[in-house]
Amino acid sequence: MRNAWQELAGLLLPVACAGCGRARTELCTACGAALHGAPVRPVRPSPRPPGLPSVYAAAPYENAVRAVLLAHKERGALGLAGALGRALAGCVRAGAGRPGGAGSLLLVPVPSARSSTAARGHDPVRRIAAAAARELRREGLPTEVLPLLRQRRAVADQSGLGARERRANLAGALELTAEGGRLLRDGLLGRGPLRFGRVILVDDLLTTGSTLAEAARAVGEASGAGRDPSVRGVCRAAVVAASPSAFEINRN
């Protein structure tokens, strides 16, 4: 119900650009260019957490891009999902490269805590992932979004934690659902109703990389990707934005 009110309010109330506040537009040309205007690049946090797959990002998490992501995530500006999804789609394309064998791309959103989803009234990463999948399918790239991961224990608030503390906070916190593990394993091995050529973990933001590393661990353990050579290396990651330092480090 809350989502319906948020979307209705967006139609009835005065609109301002989420990035800069310019009136009468949800996302102005300049702020859209900050989100979509630069080439997608690989990013690498330092220190790099063990198990982090290759990650691609559209823009540094600063200024207008930061404001747009926060407006969608925390203030219910749901109309921004399309623009954010297009940015994420470009990162997925870059991360997909040449998928290992025929099959669809599988986007696996990093899950939010249930309490956070309830407080926000929506799951921002799933919403952006769905928009990215629609964009990729329009381009003729078969893409599925499956929320296969879940939190199996509570974690502390990550804000204010350093890289080492974040890794400890998240260690063992995610798991694939039983059905998700079977579906993913069969899809990667070509035995199920869906066949996947590449698994792309998706999130809205990369800071230290600890969350994506934990997600990759959960996917690898439950799917058998760490043991079966035929599916090893199929996991990549894509995010809308990353810490500016992750871009700077990647230049060296």
N, C-alpha and C positions, 0 to 999 in steps of 0.2 A: 504493500500500500504506500509505503514511504517513497518508493521509486516513482510511482505514478504521480504523487504530489510534486516531487522534484522535477519531473519532466514537464508537468503542467505549468509549474512556476516559471520554468525556462521559457515557455511560450508567452506568458502573460506579463512578466515583469521586465523592466528595462534591462537590456543586455549590455555588458561591457566586456572588453577583451580580457580574458583570464590572464594574459601575460603582462599587459601594460595598463589596463584600465580604460583604453580608448572606447568611447561610447558607440553603441549601436552595432557592435560586432562581437561575436563570441571569441573569435581568434583573428586578429588583424593580420595583414600581409607580412609585416615585419616580424611579428612573433611566430607566424607560421613558417617563415624562412629560417628562424632560429631552430625550429624543430625539424624541418625537412630539407633545409637548404644545403647542408654540408654532406659530403660523401660518408656513408656508413664506414666505421672503422673498427678494427679489433681493439679491445681494451684489456688492460692487465693491471690489477691492483698490486701494490707492493706493501707488505709481503704478499706473495700469491699463496692462497691457502691450498694445501694438498688436495688433489682431486678436482680442482676447478677445471671445467672444460673450456674450450675456446669460446670467448664471449664477444659479441658484436653489439655496438651501440650507435644510436643516431646522433646524439648531442651531449655535450657536457651538462651536468646537473647544476645550472646556475641561471640567474637572471630570469628571463621570460620562460625558459623551459622548466625551471624549478616551480615557478608560479603556476604554470599550466598543469603540471602533474599534481601539485597540491590542490588546485581547484577541483580537479576531477576526483582525486582520492579522498580528500577530507571535507570538501564543501559541496559535494554532490552535483558538480557541473557535468552531468552525464552526457551532454551533447558533445563534449570534447573527446569522447571515446573514439569517434571516427578518425579524427586527426592523429591521435596517439596511436591508433591501430595501424594507420598508414605508415607512420614512422617505424613501428615495430615490424611491419611486414618487410620493409627494406632490410632490416637487420636479420630477419629470418632467412631471406633470400641469400644474403651474404654468408650466413652461417651454414646454410644447407649445402653449399658447394655442389658437388656431384653426389647425390645420395647413394648409399651402398645398395645397389640393386633397385629394381622397380618397386613402386609403392608410393603411398601418400607420405607427406610430411606430417608428423605428429607433434602438435604443440602441447606441452604439459605445463600448465600454469603453476607457479610456486604458490602454495596455499597461504592464506592469511589465517590468523587465529579466529576462531568462531566469535569470540567477543568483539574483535575489531570489525568483522563483517557485520555483526548485528548492530554495532554502534554507528557504522557508516550507512547502513541500509543497502549496501551493495558490495560486491567483490570486485575491486577495481582491476586487478590483474586478469581475472577471467573475462571481464567485459572488454578490455583492450585486446586480449588474445582472440576473442571471438571476432572483433572488428578486423584484426590482422588476417585471420583465416578467410573472411569474406573477400578481402582485398586480393589475397593470393589466389583464391578460386576464380575470381573475375579475370585474373591474368592467365588462367588455364593451368595453375599448379595445384594438384589435388592436395588438400590440407584438412586435417581433422584436429579438433580441440577436445582433449579428454582430461578432466580434472582427476588424475590418478593418484596424486599425492595427498596425504593428510598429516596433520600433526598428531603424534602419538603421546606427547607430553607437553606440559606447559613450558614456555620459555619466558625469560625476563625481558623487559623492554630493552631494545637494542640501543636506543639513543644514549649517548654518553659512554658506550663501551668501545674499547679499542679492538684492534684486529684479533689479538689473542683471546680477549674476553668473549668476543663474538663467536669465535670458533668453539670455545668451551661451552658457551650458552646453547649453541645449536647442535652440538655433537649428539647424534642419535635421535634428534627431535622429529625427523620426518620418516614416513614410511609409505610404501604403496599399499593401497587397499588390496585385499586378497584377489578380488575380481580384476583389479587394475594390473596386478602382477601377471596374472594368467593372460589377460588380453594383450599386454605389451610383449610378453615373451613369445606368444604365438604369432603376433603380428610381425615381430622382427624376424622370426624364423620362417614366415610364410605359411603357417599352419592354420591360421584363424580366418574369420570372415573379413578382417581388415589386414592389409599388408603395409608395413611401414618401411620406408627407405632411410629415414633419418628422424631421430628424436631431437626436438629443440625445446629445451627448458626456457620458459619465458617469465620475465618479471618486469616491473616498471623501472626499477632502479638498481644499479650496482654500486655499492660503496666499498666494503672490504672483500666481497666475493664469498663470504662465509655461507650465506644462504644458498647460493647456487651450488657451491661445493657440496653442501649437505644434501641438496636435492639430487645431484648427480650420484652421490654415494647410494642413496636410497633406490634410485632407478637401476643402477648397476648391480646392486646386490640382489634385488628382488627379480630382476628380469633375466639374470644370468649373463648380462653383458660383460661382466668381468671374467667369466670363465669360458664362454663359447667364442672361439675366434671369428665365427661368421657374423657376430653382432658386435664385436669389440670396436670401439671408436665411432659408433653411430651417434653418440650424444654430443650436442653442441648447446650453446645458450645464446639468447638474444634479449636485450633490454632496450627500453626507450632511451634512457639516459644513464650516464655513469659519472662518478666523481671526476672533476677536471684533472686530478693528478693521475688517474688511470690512463687518460689520453696522453698526458705529458710523458709518462714513463714509457708508453708504447712507441714514442717517437725515437727513443734512444736505441 
